[in-house]
């Protein structure tokens, strides 16, 4: 019986993968453009300010846009559907990037990035709800692994393309490239992707035997699950993700690589692409492990890989060490990103799923505001070794918290407990 169930899950998963090809194209295009500006944003901010701390401030301030946009988007997806919010989020990011192509001062750049990051939050939240609609606990890890694969293709090609654009044209031209990819996403979603909101949410008939105050509402959410030890551990894991992306990759790493190691922008873009390629290779095997054995079996090793990369950067500014660290980051992020999302989706209720995942976006966004300031401050005040060592220590602690506190939500461990 269990074997038949697994075979049905595998068949269902592959069928859904084929039906979701336009959605995976969206993930590719999003990562393709975002991978291009991944290096351009901090390098452009450093170019016009010559301050690593102001680069961190830029990353931190723009992250604040996600805190407000995330939960509001979740509520709106329950009320109006997933597709309109996906379109609006991608379009808003595209408008912000197009504006950044035209500016040359720090303040205007930050304002436009704040608006663009609100678009990022709207897109990420609504598309996460959409993915949660079309997956189950039994195949979610593998489905998200394919999503990671499609995104990794973009992350492999994006930084290299961005480096070439910087070399041949200019640093600001990369923002125009990102804008074009985001408006391409708008067209794909409008033409090829269907609405996924459950019919019960779209046209719910009130039960006359239930009072109005006790009926479910798209603008209410039960916050009880957020008080559990599992969410405490996932919150620590989310801070760890912010340490890697907003604190290291988007803020201090480009400046560290160019100023301390002596790597060119195009050379760093190639390293980022190689790291993304490694993450792409481990994504689907990790999804299989996550579905079969449980989320913790992939999340804990992934966090330890990220910690290893941070400790390597703290140890030496040598080029060979940078290469090893980037590989550790690529593999670790390829493991942790999809597994954390699957973990949270497992815990999301069917009723009010958008509101729940929107609130999670806020939980995930708060560290993106604070972490760049902490890492940037440590880097500016005490040097890169201290900043990277602090990041590595938190990543290792996060792995320990997930291992000891989180309650398994999938795989054999969950079935045996049930």
PEFENHU-V863046 format. One record per residue. N is the residue number from 1. OMEGA is omega in whole degrees, -180 to 180 (* if undefined). BURIAL is + if it has 24 or more other C-alpha atoms within 12 Angstrom, else -. Layout:
((N & OMEGA & BURIAL) (N & OMEGA & BURIAL))
//
This chain:
((1 & 179 & -) (2 & 179 & -) (3 & 179 & -) (4 & -180 & -) (5 & 179 & -) (6 & 179 & -) (7 & 178 & -) (8 & 179 & -) (9 & -180 & +) (10 & 180 & +) (11 & 179 & -) (12 & -178 & -) (13 & -180 & +) (14 & 178 & -) (15 & 179 & -) (16 & 178 & +) (17 & 180 & +) (18 & 179 & -) (19 & -175 & -) (20 & -179 & +) (21 & 176 & -) (22 & 178 & +) (23 & 177 & +) (24 & 174 & +) (25 & 177 & +) (26 & 179 & +) (27 & 177 & +) (28 & -177 & +) (29 & 179 & +) (30 & -179 & +) (31 & 179 & +) (32 & 179 & +) (33 & -178 & +) (34 & 176 & +) (35 & 178 & +) (36 & -178 & +) (37 & 179 & +) (38 & 178 & +) (39 & -174 & +) (40 & -177 & +) (41 & 180 & +) (42 & -179 & +) (43 & 178 & +) (44 & 178 & +) (45 & 178 & +) (46 & -180 & +) (47 & -177 & -) (48 & 180 & +) (49 & -176 & -) (50 & -180 & -) (51 & 179 & +) (52 & 180 & +) (53 & 178 & +) (54 & 173 & +) (55 & 178 & +) (56 & 177 & +) (57 & 178 & +) (58 & -180 & +) (59 & -178 & +) (60 & -177 & +) (61 & -178 & +) (62 & 177 & +) (63 & -179 & +) (64 & 179 & +) (65 & -179 & +) (66 & -177 & +) (67 & -179 & +) (68 & -173 & +) (69 & -175 & +) (70 & -178 & +) (71 & 178 & +) (72 & 177 & +) (73 & 179 & +) (74 & 178 & +) (75 & -177 & +) (76 & 177 & +) (77 & 176 & +) (78 & -175 & +) (79 & -172 & +) (80 & 180 & +) (81 & -177 & +) (82 & -171 & +) (83 & -180 & +) (84 & -179 & +) (85 & 175 & +) (86 & 179 & +) (87 & -177 & +) (88 & -179 & +) (89 & 179 & +) (90 & 179 & +) (91 & -180 & +) (92 & 175 & +) (93 & 178 & +) (94 & 178 & +) (95 & 179 & +) (96 & 180 & +) (97 & 177 & +) (98 & 177 & +) (99 & 180 & +) (100 & 176 & +) (101 & -174 & +) (102 & -172 & -) (103 & 178 & +) (104 & 177 & -) (105 & -171 & -) (106 & -176 & +) (107 & 179 & -) (108 & 179 & -) (109 & 180 & +) (110 & -180 & +) (111 & 179 & +) (112 & 179 & +) (113 & 176 & +) (114 & 178 & +) (115 & -179 & +) (116 & -180 & +) (117 & 171 & +) (118 & 175 & +) (119 & 177 & +) (120 & -180 & +) (121 & 179 & +) (122 & -179 & +) (123 & -175 & +) (124 & -179 & +) (125 & -176 & +) (126 & 180 & +) (127 & 175 & +) (128 & 177 & +) (129 & 179 & +) (130 & 179 & +) (131 & 179 & +) (132 & 178 & +) (133 & -169 & +) (134 & 179 & +) (135 & 176 & +) (136 & 178 & +) (137 & -173 & +) (138 & -178 & +) (139 & -175 & +) (140 & 180 & +) (141 & 180 & +) (142 & 178 & +) (143 & 178 & +) (144 & 175 & +) (145 & 177 & +) (146 & 174 & +) (147 & 178 & +) (148 & 178 & +) (149 & -179 & +) (150 & 177 & +) (151 & -179 & +) (152 & 174 & +) (153 & 177 & +) (154 & -180 & +) (155 & 174 & +) (156 & -176 & +) (157 & -174 & +) (158 & -179 & +) (159 & 178 & +) (160 & 178 & +) (161 & 178 & +) (162 & 178 & +) (163 & 178 & +) (164 & 179 & +) (165 & 178 & +) (166 & -177 & +) (167 & -175 & -) (168 & -176 & -) (169 & 180 & -) (170 & 180 & -) (171 & -177 & +) (172 & -179 & +) (173 & 179 & +) (174 & 180 & +) (175 & 176 & +) (176 & 176 & +) (177 & 179 & +) (178 & 180 & +) (179 & -180 & +) (180 & 180 & +) (181 & -178 & +) (182 & 177 & +) (183 & 172 & +) (184 & 177 & +) (185 & 179 & +) (186 & -179 & +) (187 & -180 & +) (188 & -178 & +) (189 & -179 & +) (190 & -172 & +) (191 & -167 & -) (192 & -174 & -) (193 & -179 & +) (194 & 175 & +) (195 & -177 & +) (196 & -177 & +) (197 & -179 & +) (198 & -178 & +) (199 & -180 & -) (200 & 177 & -) (201 & -174 & +) (202 & -177 & -) (203 & -177 & -) (204 & 177 & -) (205 & -178 & -) (206 & 176 & -) (207 & -177 & -) (208 & 180 & -) (209 & -179 & -) (210 & -179 & -) (211 & -178 & -) (212 & -176 & -) (213 & -177 & -) (214 & 178 & -) (215 & 178 & -) (216 & 180 & +) (217 & 177 & -) (218 & -178 & +) (219 & 172 & +) (220 & 179 & +) (221 & 176 & +) (222 & -177 & -) (223 & -177 & -) (224 & -178 & -) (225 & -178 & -) (226 & 180 & -) (227 & -176 & -) (228 & 177 & -) (229 & 178 & -) (230 & 179 & +) (231 & 173 & +) (232 & 179 & +) (233 & 178 & +) (234 & 175 & +) (235 & 176 & +) (236 & 177 & +) (237 & 179 & +) (238 & 175 & +) (239 & 178 & +) (240 & 177 & +) (241 & 177 & +) (242 & 176 & +) (243 & -178 & +) (244 & -172 & +) (245 & -176 & +) (246 & -176 & +) (247 & -175 & +) (248 & -172 & +) (249 & -175 & +) (250 & -173 & +) (251 & -169 & +) (252 & -175 & +) (253 & 180 & +) (254 & 179 & +) (255 & 178 & +) (256 & -177 & +) (257 & -177 & +) (258 & -176 & +) (259 & -175 & -) (260 & -176 & -) (261 & 180 & +) (262 & 179 & -) (263 & 176 & +) (264 & 179 & +) (265 & 180 & +) (266 & 177 & +) (267 & 177 & +) (268 & 177 & +) (269 & 178 & +) (270 & 178 & +) (271 & 178 & +) (272 & 179 & +) (273 & 177 & +) (274 & 177 & +) (275 & 178 & +) (276 & 178 & +) (277 & 178 & +) (278 & 177 & +) (279 & 179 & +) (280 & -179 & +) (281 & -178 & +) (282 & -171 & +) (283 & -174 & +) (284 & 173 & +) (285 & 177 & +) (286 & 178 & +) (287 & 177 & +) (288 & 177 & +) (289 & -178 & +) (290 & 180 & +) (291 & -174 & +) (292 & -173 & +) (293 & -180 & +) (294 & -176 & +) (295 & -176 & +) (296 & -179 & +) (297 & 177 & +) (298 & -176 & +) (299 & -178 & +) (300 & 177 & +) (301 & 179 & +) (302 & 178 & +) (303 & 178 & +) (304 & 175 & +) (305 & 177 & +) (306 & 178 & +) (307 & 178 & +) (308 & 179 & +) (309 & 179 & +) (310 & 179 & +) (311 & 177 & +) (312 & 178 & +) (313 & 178 & +) (314 & -174 & +) (315 & -174 & +) (316 & 175 & +) (317 & -179 & +) (318 & -178 & -) (319 & -180 & +) (320 & 178 & -) (321 & 178 & -) (322 & 179 & +) (323 & 179 & +) (324 & 180 & +) (325 & 180 & +) (326 & 177 & +) (327 & 177 & +) (328 & 178 & +) (329 & -179 & +) (330 & 180 & +) (331 & -179 & +) (332 & 179 & +) (333 & 177 & +) (334 & 179 & +) (335 & -170 & +) (336 & -173 & +) (337 & -179 & +) (338 & -177 & +) (339 & 178 & +) (340 & 178 & +) (341 & 179 & +) (342 & 180 & +) (343 & -178 & +) (344 & 178 & +) (345 & 178 & +) (346 & -175 & +) (347 & -177 & +) (348 & 177 & +) (349 & 177 & -) (350 & 179 & +) (351 & -179 & +) (352 & -179 & +) (353 & -180 & +) (354 & 179 & +) (355 & -180 & +) (356 & -178 & +) (357 & 174 & +) (358 & 176 & +) (359 & 177 & +) (360 & 177 & +) (361 & 177 & +) (362 & 177 & +) (363 & -179 & +) (364 & -175 & +) (365 & -179 & +) (366 & 178 & +) (367 & -179 & +) (368 & 176 & +) (369 & -173 & +) (370 & -173 & +) (371 & 179 & +) (372 & 178 & +) (373 & 180 & +) (374 & -178 & +) (375 & 178 & +) (376 & 178 & +) (377 & 177 & +) (378 & -180 & +) (379 & -178 & +) (380 & -175 & +) (381 & -173 & -) (382 & 178 & -) (383 & -176 & +) (384 & -178 & +) (385 & 179 & +) (386 & -179 & +) (387 & -178 & +) (388 & 179 & +) (389 & 178 & +) (390 & 178 & +) (391 & 179 & +) (392 & 179 & +) (393 & 180 & +) (394 & 179 & +) (395 & 178 & +) (396 & 177 & +) (397 & 179 & +) (398 & 177 & +) (399 & 179 & +) (400 & -180 & +) (401 & 177 & +) (402 & -179 & +) (403 & -172 & +) (404 & -172 & -) (405 & -173 & -) (406 & 175 & +) (407 & -176 & +) (408 & -177 & +) (409 & -178 & +) (410 & 174 & +) (411 & -176 & +) (412 & -177 & -) (413 & -180 & -) (414 & -179 & -) (415 & 180 & -) (416 & 177 & -) (417 & 179 & -) (418 & * & -))
//
